[in-house]
Amino acid sequence: MKIIILSVGKTRDGHFAALADRYFERISPFLKAGIEVAPESKDGNAARKVEREGKEILKKIRERDYVVILDEGGEETDSFSFARWLSAKLDESGGRIVFVIGGAFGLAGEVKERADHSLSLSKMTMPHELCRVFLAEQLYRACTILRGVDYSH
C-alpha cells in the first residue's frame, strides 16, 4: 500500500519542501509514501486554470486509487480519529490512497466527483505548500499513533 500526496505545482519555498521531505523520511519505516505534482496552469483566468489543473490531476489518478480531496468543506477530524480512519483505509483499499491538494483557486468539479472522501485540515485557508507539510505531519502522526510510538501526546 502506498500513500501519495498529489498536489498542484512545485513547492517554490525550499523551507516547505524540506519540512515535507523530513516527514516523508519519518514515515518511511511505517509505509510507502511520496509526493506527486500536477503542473500548475499559467492561465490568467481562474476558472480555466482550475479546469486545466483538474485535467492534469485526473491524469495522475489510477482507477483503483482511493482518492481523498482536501477541501475546507470536508470532514473535520482529530489526529486519533484520522489514524483509525487511515488504518481502515489501508486495510481495505486495493490501490493507493491519494490525497489531492488543489492549486490556489481550488479543485475542479471533475476532481471532486472522482473523490471517494473529502477531508478538511482546517476551516482556515492555507497555502497549498503549507498544506503539504501539515498533511505529511499528520500522516506521520497517524503512523506513530497506530504503532504506539511516542510522538503524539
Backbone hydrogen bonds, N-H to C=O, Kabsch-Sander energy under -0.5 kcal/mol:
donor,donor_aa,acceptor,acceptor_aa,energy
3,I,32,K,-2.5
4,I,97,I,-2.8
5,I,34,G,-2.6
6,L,4,I,-0.7
6,L,99,F,-3.1
7,S,5,I,-0.6
7,S,36,E,-2.4
8,V,101,I,-1.4
9,G,38,A,-3.2
12,R,10,K,-0.6
14,G,12,R,-0.7
17,A,13,D,-1.9
18,A,14,G,-2.4
19,L,15,H,-2.1
20,A,16,F,-2.5
21,D,17,A,-2.5
22,R,18,A,-2.1
23,Y,19,L,-2.0
24,F,20,A,-2.2
25,E,21,D,-2.2
26,R,22,R,-1.8
27,I,23,Y,-2.0
28,S,24,F,-1.5
30,F,27,I,-2.4
31,L,27,I,-1.9
32,K,1,M,-0.9
34,G,3,I,-1.7
36,E,5,I,-2.6
38,A,7,S,-2.7
46,A,44,G,-0.6
49,K,45,N,-2.6
50,V,46,A,-2.5
51,E,47,A,-2.1
52,R,48,R,-2.8
53,E,49,K,-2.6
54,G,50,V,-2.4
55,K,51,E,-1.8
56,E,52,R,-1.7
57,I,53,E,-2.4
58,L,54,G,-2.5
59,K,55,K,-1.4
60,K,56,E,-0.7
60,K,57,I,-1.3
61,I,57,I,-0.5
61,I,58,L,-0.8
65,D,62,R,-1.1
66,Y,96,R,-3.3
67,V,65,D,-0.7
68,V,66,Y,-0.5
68,V,98,V,-3.3
69,I,67,V,-0.5
69,I,117,H,-2.5
70,L,100,V,-2.5
71,D,69,I,-0.6
71,D,119,L,-2.7
74,G,71,D,-2.3
75,E,118,S,-2.6
82,F,78,D,-2.5
83,A,79,S,-2.1
84,R,80,F,-2.0
85,W,81,S,-2.6
86,L,82,F,-3.0
87,S,83,A,-2.4
88,A,84,R,-2.1
89,K,85,W,-2.3
90,L,86,L,-2.7
91,D,87,S,-1.9
92,E,88,A,-1.9
93,S,89,K,-2.3
95,G,64,R,-0.6
97,I,2,K,-2.3
98,V,66,Y,-2.8
98,V,96,R,-0.6
99,F,4,I,-3.2
99,F,97,I,-0.6
100,V,68,V,-3.2
100,V,98,V,-0.6
101,I,6,L,-2.9
101,I,99,F,-0.5
102,G,100,V,-0.5
103,G,106,G,-1.0
106,G,103,G,-1.8
111,V,108,A,-0.5
112,K,108,A,-2.0
113,E,109,G,-2.4
114,R,110,E,-1.4
115,A,111,V,-1.1
116,D,67,V,-2.9
117,H,67,V,-1.5
119,L,69,I,-2.9
120,S,75,E,-2.8
121,L,119,L,-0.5
130,L,127,P,-0.5
131,C,127,P,-2.1
132,R,128,H,-1.6
133,V,129,E,-1.1
134,F,130,L,-2.7
135,L,131,C,-2.8
136,A,132,R,-2.6
137,E,133,V,-2.6
138,Q,134,F,-2.1
139,L,135,L,-2.4
140,Y,136,A,-2.2
141,R,137,E,-2.8
142,A,138,Q,-2.5
143,C,139,L,-2.1
144,T,140,Y,-2.2
145,I,141,R,-2.4
146,L,142,A,-2.6
147,R,143,C,-1.7
148,G,144,T,-0.9
148,G,145,I,-0.6
149,V,144,T,-2.2
151,Y,149,V,-1.2
152,S,149,V,-0.7
